[in-house]
Amino acid sequence: MWERLTRLLCVKSLVTLVMTFTFAVLALSGRVTEQQFMTVFTVVIAFYFGTQSQKSSGDS
């Protein structure tokens, strides 16, 4: 449990969570279009999961 919390608080995870929250707020307030939101969200999530997948396959 402690290890999972430590991983959650790493810099990449915090950036991903902050970016997701920020763009969600901007999209809901109408400052960002759906297309802009989806583009940025997809890039951020793909980067996050890509690095996580690469990290776990490198641990084997």
FENCOR-V928132 format. One record per residue. N is the residue number from 0. SS is DSSP state (H for helix, E for strand, - for the rest). PSI is psi in whole degrees, 0 to 359 (999 if undefined). Layout:
n-><N;N>
ss-><SS;SS>
psi-><PSI;PSI>
//
This chain:
n-><0;1;2;3;4;5;6;7;8;9;10;11;12;13;14;15;16;17;18;19;20;21;22;23;24;25;26;27;28;29;30;31;32;33;34;35;36;37;38;39;40;41;42;43;44;45;46;47;48;49;50;51;52;53;54;55;56;57;58;59>
ss-><-;H;H;H;H;H;H;H;-;-;H;H;H;H;H;H;H;H;H;H;H;H;H;H;H;H;H;H;H;-;-;-;-;H;H;H;H;H;H;H;H;H;H;H;H;H;H;H;H;H;H;H;H;H;H;H;H;H;-;->
psi-><313;322;320;320;320;317;321;326;5;161;315;320;317;318;316;314;318;316;317;313;315;312;329;316;314;320;318;331;354;9;342;135;164;318;317;317;311;322;309;316;317;317;314;313;319;319;314;307;330;317;325;318;318;320;318;327;334;339;341;999>
//
